């Protein structure tokens, strides 16, 4: 099996907060080490903006499993097993669409080969 060649940008291309669409799947890619050799990837669903009173420029994500099971953000979700994450709109530089998340993992693979 051969994977098609692709040009990788020197920088990440996260989705901007303005581009986030409710109900769409995104991928959080972070690294647990300074050398960026150990990636951690999480599949999330964007569930909305400013969902709590007093929120300003806050975005909400939910784990994909609970979202697909029909659990939604709200007062009743406290008793459920869903995981929700929040961030400021300018704090989503680790959230990617699939292809750009893959680029981050491919760059990690290249760094690991050099290490």
Buried (B, 14 or more C-beta within 10 A) or exposed (E): EEEEEEEEEEEBEBBEBEEBEEEEBBBBBEBEEEEBBEBEBBBBBBBBBEBEEEBEEBBBBBBBEBBEEEBEBEEEBEEEEBBBBEBEBEEBEBBBBEEBBBBBEEBBEEBEEEE
